[in-house]
Amino acid sequence: MVATTTPCHVPAASHKPSQVTVDASNESSQVTAVELPEVAVTAAEPPEVSVFPRLWRCVYQTVKKHNPNFTFLQCTSAYPLPLEHVNLSLIPELQKEFPDIPIGYSGHETGIHVSVAAVALGAKVLERHVTLDKSWKGSDHAASLEPAELAELVKAIRTVEMAMGSPIKQMLPCEASCHSKLGKSVVARKPLQKGEMLTLDMLTVKVAEPHGVRPENIFKLVGKKIPVDLEKDATITDAMIKG
């Protein structure tokens, strides 16, 4: 995941931007797709586009013609942003709508938890404002992170990224010990006598030592004879089954 930070009250640079954020939200609705080609062409790095919903498709089509390497950032323009208006659920929706570009999040809320949640939902780019002192004049400072919070955010994101893992469910090496210890086997539901022919009501499945017949094979035991006496909950092993 790429993280970008926006410092407060920095003089405008005279050189061409290496990264561009086009905010076409409610408060800056004068930004239109007509103005975007120049931004897309002059950006040395993939531009970030934080847009109002009605412009998403128009912006996508326009920017794509001139620079295919860009990203959409879900953003609600309020400083600080109330939690009930964050709308993180838009991130997976944008991923469905525009699967060929990375989707990110531009956060104006206080704290780091929402931004970490955005990463867990799939945000590939994260933009937060940074200040040296939240008490300074201006609503942007109140919605910004101080350096210690920024460091905490980066650490939390790296933890979440590691925890995201794989979408494929499989037994992992770290589970082998637990699986071996807690793996279930077919056992006697009640005491059984040598030579008895097994019926399904004589059997059940439990964690047992030693390991025996696997649970999915319980139906194959019906009609088999037990060569030894078994107590209740005793394991039925493959070696015990005759015929």
Secondary structure, DSSP 8 states (H G I E B T S, - for coil): -EEEEEESS----SS--SS-EEEESGGGTT--GGGHHHHHHH-SS--EEEE-GGGHHHHHHHHHHH-S--EEEEE---SS--GGG--TTHHHHHHHH-TTS-EEEEE-SSSSHHHHHHHHTT-SEEEEEE-S-TTSSSHHHHTSB-HHHHHHHHHHHHHHHHHH--SS----GGGHHHHHHH-EEEEESS-B-TT-B--GGGEEEEE-SS--S-GGGGGGGTT-B-SS-B-TT-B--GGG-B-
